[in-house]
Amino acid sequence: MTTETIADFATDGAQLFKGALKLSMRELEAALSTLPQDEAGLRLHGNDALKPLFAVDGCIGSVAASVLGDAVRPVRAILFNKSPETNWSLGWHQDRTICVTQKREAPGFGPWTVKRGMTHVAPPFDLLTRMVTVRAHLDDVPATHAPLLIAPGSHKRGRVAVSEIDKVVEHCGTATCVAEAGDVWLYATPILHASEPALVPKSRRVLQVDFAAESLPFGLEWLGV
């Protein structure tokens, strides 16, 4: 299955916004220019230059708002890069954690982890079903350059046990999410996805941003970006 065969966000859990970044590429490149460029994954927080792009009327935030509405807010951001030095891969999985300001007693939340000094926790899974993930492409990602692989419709399967992942992927099929620099992909946060090593390694930068449109319970607070 290819990009062209993905029907729509509601059905497949993914949607391509062609050229959504084109008018803001210079601002995005400038906002990221002071960050290390040689890390496989860099968690972002406190970068004020990104905020206009993540706002409801920004080139990235507006994509999330198309599903979640004007109450949407960015709650986590990671800059990924594959290069000849960091040509990594990831097996099929669901993203199951969120980033919060601090650990608190919260029934249904856990386990807790700290990544790059930021507090992460696995929330009740239904919270993840009300989130979306946006991937903004700064470089071209053809089929040879490790595009994201997704299992269309798997976002409707709830929390998929590790032992069941291969079976669900086989049932849903696989879509290859190629992109050009300036494209934005929108995903349902719980969708099953994977990433293979690039066949022709070179810089493949993707800014991945999780969005939500609700506050957290039990006094927990999103860390945000």
C-alpha positions in Angstrom: 0.0 0.0 0.0 1.3 3.5 -0.8 0.5 7.1 0.1 -2.0 7.3 -2.7 -4.1 4.4 -1.3 -4.6 6.0 2.1 -8.3 7.0 2.1 -8.7 9.6 4.9 -7.8 10.3 8.6 -11.0 8.8 10.0 -10.7 5.5 8.2 -6.9 5.0 8.1 -5.6 7.1 10.9 -3.4 9.1 8.6 -3.6 12.0 6.2 -1.0 13.8 4.1 -1.0 17.6 3.9 1.1 18.4 0.8 3.3 21.4 1.0 1.8 22.6 4.3 5.2 23.9 5.4 6.3 25.5 2.2 5.6 29.1 3.2 7.2 28.6 6.7 10.3 26.4 5.9 12.7 29.3 6.5 11.2 30.0 9.9 11.2 26.3 10.9 14.8 25.9 9.8 15.8 29.0 11.7 14.0 27.8 14.9 15.9 24.5 14.7 19.3 25.8 13.5 20.8 26.2 17.0 20.1 22.6 18.0 22.4 19.6 17.6 21.9 18.1 14.1 23.7 14.8 14.7 21.3 13.2 17.2 18.9 10.4 16.2 16.2 11.9 18.4 16.2 15.2 20.3 13.3 16.1 22.7 12.4 19.8 22.5 11.2 22.1 25.2 11.4 25.9 25.6 12.0 26.8 22.0 9.9 30.0 21.7 10.6 30.3 18.0 8.5 27.2 17.3 5.4 28.5 19.1 4.0 30.5 16.2 4.3 27.4 14.0 2.5 25.2 16.6 -0.3 27.7 17.2 -3.8 26.9 15.9 -3.3 29.2 12.9 0.3 28.0 12.4 1.4 25.7 9.6 1.8 22.8 12.0 -0.8 23.5 14.6 -3.5 24.1 12.0 -3.1 20.5 10.8 -3.8 19.2 14.3 -6.7 21.6 14.7 -8.3 20.2 11.6 -9.1 17.1 13.7 -9.1 18.3 17.4 -10.4 21.9 17.0 -9.2 25.2 18.2 -8.5 24.0 21.8 -5.6 22.0 20.5 -2.1 22.5 22.0 1.3 21.0 21.4 2.3 18.7 24.3 5.5 17.1 23.1 8.0 17.6 20.3 10.9 15.5 19.1 13.3 16.2 16.2 14.3 13.0 14.5 17.2 12.6 12.1 18.4 9.6 10.2 21.9 10.0 8.6 24.8 7.8 7.7 25.9 8.0 11.3 22.4 7.4 12.8 20.7 5.1 10.4 18.4 3.5 13.0 15.3 1.4 12.8 12.2 0.8 14.9 10.0 -2.3 15.0 6.2 -2.1 14.9 4.9 -0.3 18.0 2.4 2.2 19.4 3.4 5.4 21.1 2.1 5.0 24.7 3.6 7.8 26.8 3.0 11.5 27.4 5.3 14.2 28.9 4.2 16.0 32.1 5.7 18.6 34.4 6.1 16.4 37.4 5.2 13.0 38.8 2.0 12.9 40.9 -0.2 10.2 42.4 -2.6 9.5 39.5 -4.7 6.3 39.3 -4.4 4.7 35.9 -1.1 6.5 35.0 2.1 4.5 34.9 4.8 3.4 34.6 6.8 6.5 35.0 10.1 7.3 33.3 12.5 10.2 32.9 14.0 10.9 29.4 16.4 13.7 28.9 15.3 15.1 32.2 11.7 15.2 31.2 9.0 13.2 33.1 7.1 10.7 31.0 4.2 8.5 31.9 1.9 6.0 30.2 -1.7 7.3 30.6 -4.9 5.4 30.3 -5.0 4.3 26.7 -8.2 6.1 25.9 -6.5 9.4 26.4 -4.1 8.6 23.6 -7.1 8.0 21.3 -8.0 11.6 21.6 -4.6 12.9 20.6 -3.0 13.3 17.2 0.6 13.3 16.1 2.0 15.6 13.3 5.2 14.9 11.4 6.7 17.9 9.6 9.3 16.9 7.0 12.3 19.1 6.5 13.9 16.8 3.9 12.6 14.6 1.1 11.7 11.1 2.2 11.4 8.8 -0.9 10.8 5.1 -0.6 14.6 4.5 -0.3 15.0 6.9 2.6 13.2 5.1 5.4 9.7 6.6 5.2 7.4 5.9 8.2 5.4 2.7 7.8 1.9 2.5 9.3 -0.8 -0.1 9.6 -3.9 1.8 8.4 -6.9 1.5 10.7 -4.8 0.0 13.5 -5.7 3.1 15.6 -9.1 1.7 16.1 -7.8 -1.5 17.7 -7.2 0.0 21.1 -4.1 -1.0 23.1 -2.5 -3.8 21.1 -0.6 -6.4 23.1 3.0 -6.9 21.9 2.1 -10.6 21.1 -0.7 -9.4 18.8 1.1 -6.7 16.9 2.3 -8.8 14.0 -1.2 -10.3 13.6 -2.8 -6.8 13.5 -0.3 -5.5 11.0 -0.9 -8.4 8.8 -4.7 -7.8 8.9 -4.5 -4.0 8.4 -1.7 -4.1 5.8 1.2 -1.7 5.5 1.3 1.8 4.0 4.5 3.6 3.1 4.3 7.3 4.0 6.7 9.0 1.5 7.0 12.7 1.7 8.8 15.7 0.2 10.4 18.5 2.1 7.6 20.8 3.2 5.0 18.1 3.5 3.2 17.3 6.8 1.7 14.0 7.8 -1.1 13.8 10.4 -1.5 10.5 12.4 -3.8 9.2 15.1 -1.3 8.9 18.0 -2.1 5.2 18.8 -1.5 4.0 15.2 0.9 1.1 14.8 4.0 2.3 13.0 7.6 1.3 12.2 10.7 2.6 10.5 13.4 0.7 8.6 17.0 1.7 8.0 17.5 4.0 5.0 18.8 2.2 1.9 20.7 5.3 0.9 21.5 7.1 4.2 21.5 10.9 4.2 19.9 13.5 6.4 16.2 12.8 7.0 14.9 15.3 9.5 11.4 15.1 10.8 9.9 17.2 13.5 7.3 15.1 15.3 4.8 16.9 17.5 2.0 15.4 19.7 -1.1 17.5 20.2 -4.0 17.3 22.6 -7.1 19.4 23.3 -7.8 18.5 26.9 -6.4 19.1 30.4 -5.0 16.2 32.4 -6.7 14.8 35.5 -5.4 14.5 39.1 -3.4 17.7 39.0 -1.1 16.5 36.2 0.0 19.1 33.7 1.3 18.7 30.2 4.9 19.8 29.9 4.3 21.2 26.5 6.9 22.5 24.2 
